[in-house]
């Protein structure tokens, strides 16, 4: 985003808003991972510790979720670049 038309105080304010939104998005993703992987993998409540099967499931689940999020982010960036190029060529 180009904030060059804003004065320094406005630029700082916009940066703060963006950082807050990014933190909210991160916390939402983290919460979704925890909920999804817990509900999918943890089903034996007879002990405090995870079983080896549950631990492997949680590891696989979180890795898959993170890779998916990375891929979605990459595609979003690619599409955004295409839109920006199309606008610049117009």
C-alpha angles and dihedrals in degrees: 000000000000114000095165091115090059125086117245094265092052091046090052091048093050091047090052091050091050092048090050091050091048090052091049090050091049093049091048091051091047091049091049091050092050094047096044096044094043093050092045101042111025113074106130111082097170092101136035093231126072117252116239089253092053092046092051090048093051091048092050092044095051093045091051093047093049093047089050091051091048091051093049090049092049092050090048090052091048092050091046090052090051091051092048091049091049091050092048091051092052 
